[in-house]
Amino acid sequence: MKQIILITGGARSGKSKHAEKLALTLSDNPVYLATARIWDDEFKQRVLRHQRDRGLEWTNLEEEKWLSSHSLTNRVVLIDCVTLWCTNFFFDLQADVDKLCKR
C-alpha cells in the first residue's frame, strides 16, 4: 500500500532523524531527496556530514525544485525539506506570489 507520511516540528527538533529511522524500517535502500540549496561552505560541510552519517544504504539525491524529474517508483523516499523546497520556488520568482500561483 502506498502512503505519504508527513513529519512536522520545529527547526532542529529531530524531524529528519525520526524520518530516517522510519524510512529504514520500510526499506533497506531508501532515497534521501534533499531540497536545500548550498549557500556557503559551512552549510556544504554540514550536508556532507549528514550524508556520511546516513550510511551507504541510502541513495542520496539533491534536487532543489523538480522532484518529479527523478524515477522513484516503488521506492521509499524521504523528502527533506518541503519548506525549503517551496522556498526555492518563492525566491527564484523574487517572492512574486502571482507568478508562483500561475505555474
C-alpha positions, 0 to 999 in steps of 0.5 A: 500500500502506498502512503505519504507520511508527513513529519512536522516540528520545529527547526532542529527538533529531530524531524529528519532523524525520526524520518530516517529511522522510519524510512529504514524500517520500510526499506533497506535502500531508501532515497534521501531527496534533499531540497536545500540549496548550498549557500556557503561552505559551512552549510556544504560541510554540514550536508556532507556530514549528514550524508556520511552519517546516513550510511551507504544504504541510502541513495542520496539525491539533491534536487532543489525544485523538480522532484518529479524529474527523478524515477522513484517508483516503488521506492521509499523516499524521504523528502527533506525539506518541503519548506525549503523546497517551496522556498526555492520556488518563492525566491527564484520568482523574487517572492512574486506570489502571482507568478508562483500561483500561475505555474 
